[in-house]
């Protein structure tokens, strides 16, 4: 095993670049931090490149790790971490391939910029058994460390891809798959829509919602009633309610 002690080491500088979108785009790589995320990557046979382990930390005995392991000091681990309290383990992974054939259920996301919201929706889509998540223009980078952490490993369980939402809306409708937009105006109560084994749900930006021209393309626009004085629901919370309501019991 190789050992790196200095945060100024050239390899460490390469890892730190993966904390930026530019670095991730140039290399096609991203960073994972923490035991749970790395374990999910290992269990899912994700395309890991290398594992970085704090010298005070041990790799769990049940992990089947077939990539190079680099032992690092606490200072190095802090240098490559985006959290205040690193867990002592991190990994470099290639960006994930995505297979979208046979998709019957999908979450379409329009310009959601908050990394926590985006990661939470990916995690929720995974929990609800959705086939794929498609990110439109203006969304946060799915490989942003905050997004990756918020997915809690669900990033490795279902395809998450960037795409032209207009084309995807048209594609689903051509296949006879209903596409539901979300808005508070000119919409029907979500509880009037029966669950189905095939549907696409379109949710939008935290402040402005789904673009009006895209709502006009959908099969129907639905809303969640607001009983209290809140102006609206958080987009990730709303997506969770709707995904579970629309998904047919399996």
N, C-alpha and C positions, 0 to 999 in steps of 0.2 A: 504494500500500500504506500502511495506517495504521501508525504507530509508537507504541509505549507504552514509557516509560522507568521509570515508578515502580511498585513493588509495591503502592502505596496507591491506584492508579487503580481506578475503579469497575468497569471491565471485568475487571480482575485479581481483584477480590473475588468477582465472579460466577463466574469460572473456579474459584477456590479452593473455592467451595461445592460444586462437583461432586466434590470429594474425599470428601464426606460422603454417606451414603445418603439423608438428608433432602433435601439439595440435588438429588440425582439424581432422586428421586421427584417433587419439586415441579416440576422443569423438563422431565423426560423426556429429559435429556441426560446424557452421561458423557464422561470425558476419556480420551484415548489418549496414551501417551508413547513416544517412541523411533522410530527409522527403520523398524524391521521392522513394528511394529504399524500405524503410519500407512500404510506402503506396502501392507500387506495390505488395509487399509480402502479405499485408493484403487483397488487392483486388483479388489476385490470390489464396487465401486460402492456402498459403504456410505453411509448418509445423513449425510455429513459436513456440518458447519455452518460451520466456519472452521478455519484452520490457523495455528498460532503458531510462529514461527521465530526462533531466537536470531540476533541481528545478525551473529554470527560464522559462521553456518551457511548453507549453500546448499541449496536444494531440488534433489534429484537431477533431471537433465535429462529422464529418461524418464517422470517422473510426469505424469499428465494431471490437473492440479488445477483444478477449476472453481469453487472456493469462495473467499471472501475470505481473504487472507493478511495476518496482522498480524506486523510485525517487533517483537521485544521484546529487552530487555537481558538480560544474564546473571542479574541480580537478579530480574527478573520470572519468568524461566524456573524459577529455583530456588523461587520462591514458589508456583508452581502444580504443582511436581513432587512426587511421593511417593517418589522415589528419591534417593539421596545424590549420584549423579553423573548429572545430566540429560544427554541426548544432544543437546539443542539444538533439538528439534522435538516438537511436541505438536499435538493436534487435539481439537476438540469434535465429538461425534457424537450423533445422535439414537439413542435406544434402538431396537434392531433389530426389525423385523417378523418374524413367524414363520409359516410355512406348514406345517401338519402333516397335510395330506391325503396319503394313500398311504403313510404310515409303516409299514414292515415290520420294521425293527430299531430298537430304542431302548434307551438307558441311563436307568434310573429311579434317582434319587438321593434317599435319605431322610436329611435332617438332617445332611449333611456340612458342618461349620462352618469347617474350615480352608481359607482362600482358595487356598493352594498346591495342596492336594489337589483342590479343586473344579476349578480351572483345568487341572490336569494331566489329570483325567478327561475334560474336554471335548476337550482336545487329542488324547488317546488314542482317544476315540470317533471323532473326525474321521479319524485315521490308520487306524482299523480299518474305515472305510467305513460307520459307523452312521448311520442316517437322522436321528435326533433325540435330544436330551438333555432330560429332563423333571425339574425340580427340585421336590421336595416341601417341605413346611413345615419350617422350621428350617435350611435351607441358607444358606450365605453368599450375599450379594448378588452376582449374576453380573457386575455392573458395578463392583464393588469394584476399584480399580486393581490390587491384587495378583492377583485372579482373572483380570482381563483380561491382565495380563502373562504369567501362567502358561499361558494358552491359546495364546500365541505366534501369534495371528492366527486360530486355528481358530474363534473366536467368530463370525467372518464367513463360515464355510464350511458350517455346519449350524445348524438351528434349535435354540435353547436357550430353554426356556420354563418358567415356574412353573406348577404344576398340582396337582390333587388326585390323589395316587398311587392311592388306592383306586379312583377312577373310571377311571383309566388301566389299572390291572390288570384290572378288569372288562371294559373296552373291548377290550383285546387278546385276552382269553380268548374273548369273544363272537365275535371275528373268526377264531378258531382259531389264534391266535398264542401259543405257549407263553411263560409268564412264569417265569423262574428266580430264586428268592430265594437269598440267600447267608447261611450260618451254619455253625458248626462242629458243631452237634448235630442229630441227626435229619435228616441230609443224605447225599447220595450223592456219590461222587468225581466231580468235574467231567469227568473223562476218559471217563466212561461215557455222556455226553450227546453224541449225534452233531451235527456242525455243521449249520446250517440257514440258509436265506436269509430266514427270518422268526423273530424271537424278541425278547423283552424281558428285560433283566437288571436286577435290583433289588439295589442295594448300600446299606449303611446307615452310620450315624454311627460316627465313629472309635472311640468308647469302648463304646457299647451295641449297635452293629450295627443290623440291620433290626428294626423292631417285630414282636413275635411275632404279633400279630393280622394283620399284613400277610403274614407268611410263610405263614400258614395259608390265605391266598387264592391263593397262587402255584401254578403247575402242579407244580413240584418245587423242593426246596431242594438246592443243591449246595455243595460245599466244596473247598478246595485243601489237599492234605495238607501238614502241617508236619513236616519231617524233622529239623530241628535243635531247639534249645531255645527259640526265639522263641515267645512266646505266640500271636502272630498276625501276619499280613501287613498292611502299610500298605494302606489302602482303595484308593488310586489304583493301587498295584502289582497288587493283587488284581483290580481292575476290568480292567486291561490284559490280564492273563493270560486271564481269562474271556472277554472280548470277542473276542480273537483265536482262542480255542479254539471258541467257539460260532459264529463267522462262517464261512459256507461260502466256500470258495475261489472267487473270481470269474474 
